[in-house]
């Protein structure tokens, strides 16, 4: 064999080797098609399904986050509302006429609201404080304050509140809200005050 023949045989061998190498080359997973290469319908559908599932997962995460934020806002609003109800319960006193412990219609309405609150909150216990204005002796006013506190307590018990949930105390004239010597001031001091315990 001559040089020319050897060169031809070598060239043919090299061409066959190159063709074989190209035909055995595998496509890398996850790499998109080469320009001009066709993607099968099955691969397109799979890619679309994966994209839809990823979008659905992202949407579900966003919805869960929004739901948690909404629940936190509602819980905070409920907490504020409950705190406002509690303040209203404690801040609203009932008042009495001079030297009296009989409940007036306005006091009965307030006590009905307090009874409703206590029915809604069965764990609440209440201290009822009886107060008087400055007129009369200390001993007399302590006794009158006690009758006022018990008048409110007895009404709540008749309204269905367990007696063991209510405690009374009399301060007589010792803790006035107002210290002027006028009827409007004395009226503020003739009261029963409610404290949640």
Secondary structure, DSSP 4 states (H G I P E B T S, - for coil): --HHHHHHHHHHHHHHHHHHHHHHPPPPTTPPPPTTPPPPHHHHHHHHHHHHHHHHHHHHHHHHHHHHHHHHHHHHHHHHHHHHHHHHHHH--EE--TT--PPPHHHHHHHHHHHHHHHH-TT--EEEEEE--S-S-HHHHHHHHHHHHHHHHHHHHHTT--GGGEEEEEEETSS-S--SSSHHHHHHHSEEEEEE-
